[in-house]
Amino acid sequence: MKEKLQNQRVDYQKGALSIDQVYKDPLQQFQDWYEQFELSKPKDPNAFVLATAGNDDIPHARVLLLKGVDQGGFEFYTNYESAKGQELAENPQASMCFFWSEQERQVRVEGKVVKLRPEESTAYFHSRPHGSQVGAWVSPQSQEIADRKVLEDRAQHYADKYAEEVPRPPHWGGYRLMPNRIEFWQGRSSRLHDRILYTLQADGSWQLSRLAP
C-alpha cells in the first residue's frame, strides 16, 4: 500500500490566486469561493474539518457541517457535552479546514470560539426536521454505550415524549468561530501552490500576505 500511495499524485492546473485578485474581506472571499464550489453540486458542500484540543493539548479532528457565516464568524452546532464541546470549554480556540477538490482549493480558518446566544440556537433547532430534533435528545454524544439498542430505545422514548413540539435540549446549541487567521490555498502545477493569508489586526482590519507553498 505504501508504494501505491507514494505513486498517487495530481498536478493541479485549474486556477491561480494573487493578492490583487482577492477581496479585502476574507469572509467575502470565502463566500465567493463557496458559491463557486456549490455550482459543482457536491454532496455536503458545507462539510469541514474542525480541530480542537483541551487542557491535555492533544488535538482531535472531525467532520462537521457549516451552518452560517454571520457576525464576523463561522457557525456550527453540536452537543455541548460532547468531546469537542468539553475541549472548547477548556480551550476555546479551534481550527477549521475546508477542502474543495473540484476547484483544487482549500481554506483554513483559525480563531476563538464563542457560544451563540440561546435564542440563536433555539431558532436554528426548530428549523431542523423533527427526527433531528429528537435525535439531539437521544444521543449522549461521545460517551460509551453498550450497543445500538441503547440508542434505539432512547429514540423511541423521546419520539413518544415529544411527538409534536420538541424543546431544544439545554446541552445542545451553536458556536461561532471568530477568525484571526484565514488562509486561501489554490493548487498549482508542480506543487508551487498559491497561498494567501489574511491576518486580523488590532484595529479590526485584515493584513494580506503571500506564503510559500
Backbone torsions as a table, in degrees:
resi	resn	phi	psi	omega
1	MET	NA	-35.4	-179.1
2	LYS	-58.2	-46.6	-179.3
3	GLU	-63.1	-40.0	179.1
4	LYS	-61.1	-45.9	-179.5
5	LEU	-65.6	-39.5	-178.9
6	GLN	-66.8	-24.0	-179.3
7	ASN	-92.8	-2.2	178.2
8	GLN	-89.1	121.4	179.7
9	ARG	-156.9	153.7	178.1
10	VAL	-129.1	136.3	175.4
11	ASP	-95.2	108.5	-174.3
12	TYR	-74.4	126.8	-175.7
13	GLN	-141.8	15.8	-172.1
14	LYS	-87.3	-13.9	-176.6
15	GLY	-166.8	-179.7	177.7
16	ALA	-145.8	161.0	-177.9
17	LEU	-147.1	131.4	177.3
18	SER	-136.0	158.9	179.4
19	ILE	-60.2	-32.1	-179.0
20	ASP	-69.2	-19.6	-175.8
21	GLN	-94.6	-24.0	-171.8
22	VAL	-84.8	160.1	174.9
23	TYR	-71.0	153.9	176.8
24	LYS	-71.3	-25.8	178.9
25	ASP	-98.0	118.5	-177.8
26	PRO	-64.7	-29.3	178.0
27	LEU	-68.0	-34.1	175.7
28	GLN	-69.7	-38.1	176.7
29	GLN	-64.7	-40.5	177.4
30	PHE	-61.3	-46.1	-179.3
31	GLN	-60.6	-41.6	179.5
32	ASP	-61.7	-47.5	178.8
33	TRP	-65.3	-40.3	-178.9
34	TYR	-62.4	-43.6	-179.6
35	GLU	-64.3	-36.7	175.8
36	GLN	-65.2	-40.6	179.8
37	PHE	-64.2	-40.6	-179.6
38	GLU	-59.5	-30.3	-178.7
39	LEU	-63.3	-22.8	178.4
40	SER	-80.4	-2.9	177.4
41	LYS	54.0	53.3	177.4
42	PRO	-78.2	161.4	173.1
43	LYS	-78.0	135.4	-179.1
44	ASP	50.2	62.8	-179.3
45	PRO	-61.7	-22.5	-178.2
46	ASN	-91.8	12.6	178.7
47	ALA	-71.8	142.7	176.6
48	PHE	-151.5	163.9	176.3
49	VAL	-99.2	128.4	176.0
50	LEU	-108.9	126.0	177.3
51	ALA	-112.8	129.7	178.9
52	THR	-134.0	163.7	175.9
53	ALA	-149.2	134.5	178.7
54	GLY	-89.5	-155.2	-178.6
55	ASN	-65.0	-20.2	180.0
56	ASP	-81.5	-4.1	178.0
57	ASP	64.0	16.3	177.2
58	ILE	-92.5	118.4	-177.9
59	PRO	-75.1	144.7	175.8
60	HIS	-132.3	137.8	-177.8
61	ALA	-127.5	147.9	178.1
62	ARG	-158.6	161.8	-179.3
63	VAL	-91.9	130.6	175.8
64	LEU	-126.8	-179.1	176.3
65	LEU	-117.4	128.8	177.2
66	LEU	-71.1	134.4	-176.6
67	LYS	-120.6	6.9	176.2
68	GLY	172.7	149.2	169.3
69	VAL	-125.2	100.2	-167.8
70	ASP	-151.7	150.7	176.6
71	GLN	51.9	37.9	175.0
72	GLY	81.8	8.9	-176.3
73	GLY	-145.8	179.8	-176.5
74	PHE	-111.4	125.9	-170.6
75	GLU	-106.3	142.2	173.1
76	PHE	-149.8	164.4	-175.3
77	TYR	-127.8	149.4	-179.4
78	THR	-167.8	-179.3	173.7
79	ASN	-82.2	122.7	-178.8
80	TYR	-63.6	-21.9	-178.4
81	GLU	-93.6	2.8	177.1
82	SER	-70.2	173.4	178.9
83	ALA	-59.2	-44.8	-179.9
84	LYS	-67.4	-35.2	177.5
85	GLY	-64.3	-41.1	178.0
86	GLN	-67.1	-39.6	179.1
87	GLU	-65.9	-40.1	178.8
88	LEU	-68.1	-29.6	175.8
89	ALA	-67.3	-35.8	180.0
90	GLU	-80.5	-36.2	-175.6
91	ASN	-145.2	93.0	-173.3
92	PRO	-78.9	45.3	174.0
93	GLN	-122.0	140.2	-177.8
94	ALA	-151.9	169.0	178.3
95	SER	-131.9	138.8	174.8
96	MET	-113.5	148.3	174.8
97	CYS	-138.8	124.3	175.6
98	PHE	-109.6	130.8	176.0
99	PHE	-123.7	118.6	-176.4
100	TRP	-115.2	86.9	-170.8
101	SER	-63.5	-32.2	-178.2
102	GLU	-60.4	-32.7	178.9
103	GLN	-102.7	0.2	-177.4
104	GLU	56.7	50.8	-176.1
105	ARG	-131.9	153.5	175.6
106	GLN	-141.2	144.4	174.8
107	VAL	-128.3	127.2	177.4
108	ARG	-114.3	133.2	-176.4
109	VAL	-127.8	130.7	179.0
110	GLU	-130.5	143.9	177.0
111	GLY	168.5	-169.7	-179.0
112	LYS	-87.2	143.0	-179.4
113	VAL	-109.7	131.4	178.0
114	VAL	-125.5	152.1	176.2
115	LYS	-74.4	145.0	172.5
116	LEU	-72.2	159.1	175.6
117	ARG	-63.5	146.7	-179.5
118	PRO	-52.1	-38.2	-178.4
119	GLU	-68.5	-30.4	176.2
120	GLU	-67.8	-44.9	179.5
121	SER	-63.9	-40.8	-179.3
122	THR	-65.4	-41.4	-179.8
123	ALA	-62.1	-43.8	179.1
124	TYR	-69.0	-40.7	-179.3
125	PHE	-54.8	-43.0	-176.6
126	HIS	-78.5	-6.5	173.9
127	SER	-86.8	-9.8	-177.5
128	ARG	-81.1	158.5	175.1
129	PRO	-60.4	153.8	-177.3
130	HIS	-55.5	-41.7	-179.9
131	GLY	-62.7	-37.5	178.2
132	SER	-69.6	-35.9	176.8
133	GLN	-63.2	-45.9	178.2
134	VAL	-62.2	-40.4	-178.6
135	GLY	-59.2	-28.8	178.8
136	ALA	-66.0	-27.0	175.8
137	TRP	-83.3	-28.9	-171.4
138	VAL	-72.8	-47.8	-167.7
139	SER	-88.4	120.5	169.3
140	PRO	-80.8	73.3	-165.2
141	GLN	-51.7	133.4	177.7
142	SER	76.9	-4.2	177.8
143	GLN	-88.4	149.5	178.4
144	GLU	-72.3	137.0	176.6
145	ILE	-127.1	157.5	-174.6
146	ALA	-68.3	-44.1	-178.5
147	ASP	-166.4	178.1	-177.3
148	ARG	-66.5	-26.1	-179.3
149	LYS	-58.3	-29.9	176.8
150	VAL	-57.6	-45.5	179.6
151	LEU	-67.6	-42.6	-178.7
152	GLU	-62.8	-40.9	178.2
153	ASP	-66.2	-43.0	179.3
154	ARG	-66.6	-37.4	179.0
155	ALA	-62.0	-42.9	178.9
156	GLN	-65.4	-41.2	-180.0
157	HIS	-59.4	-49.9	-175.7
158	TYR	-76.8	-28.5	175.1
159	ALA	-64.5	-38.1	176.9
160	ASP	-71.4	-41.8	-176.9
161	LYS	-67.0	-40.0	-177.9
162	TYR	-117.4	59.6	-177.5
163	ALA	-66.3	-25.5	-179.8
164	GLU	-116.2	-95.0	-178.3
165	GLU	-82.0	135.0	-179.8
166	VAL	-112.7	118.7	176.7
167	PRO	-73.1	150.4	176.3
168	ARG	-70.2	128.8	177.1
169	PRO	-63.2	141.6	179.8
170	PRO	-65.1	-18.6	-179.0
171	HIS	-94.8	10.9	-176.9
172	TRP	-126.7	136.1	178.4
173	GLY	177.6	-166.0	-172.0
174	GLY	-110.1	161.7	175.2
175	TYR	-128.7	157.0	172.4
176	ARG	-129.7	120.0	175.6
177	LEU	-86.0	118.4	-179.9
178	MET	-95.2	105.4	-170.2
179	PRO	-73.0	145.0	167.6
180	ASN	-118.2	-10.8	174.7
181	ARG	-144.3	130.7	174.5
182	ILE	-136.0	125.1	180.0
183	GLU	-116.2	131.1	175.7
184	PHE	-106.8	125.2	-175.3
185	TRP	-118.6	126.3	175.9
186	GLN	-117.7	120.7	178.7
187	GLY	-61.4	139.3	177.4
188	ARG	-133.8	163.6	-177.9
189	SER	-62.5	147.8	177.1
190	SER	61.2	25.6	178.2
191	ARG	65.3	18.1	176.6
192	LEU	-93.4	65.2	-172.8
193	HIS	-69.5	157.6	172.7
194	ASP	-93.2	131.5	178.1
195	ARG	-133.6	116.1	178.3
196	ILE	-113.0	122.6	-177.0
197	LEU	-108.2	130.9	171.1
198	TYR	-103.6	127.6	178.1
199	THR	-121.8	126.0	-178.2
200	LEU	-71.6	132.2	179.1
201	GLN	-97.9	166.8	-177.0
202	ALA	-60.8	-29.1	-178.9
203	ASP	-88.4	5.6	178.2
204	GLY	91.3	-4.5	177.4
205	SER	-84.5	169.3	180.0
206	TRP	-113.8	131.2	174.8
207	GLN	-97.4	131.5	-179.2
208	LEU	-104.2	141.4	177.1
209	SER	-150.2	158.9	176.9
210	ARG	-103.3	134.7	178.2
211	LEU	-107.8	149.4	174.4
212	ALA	-70.6	145.8	-179.3
213	PRO	-71.6	NA	NA
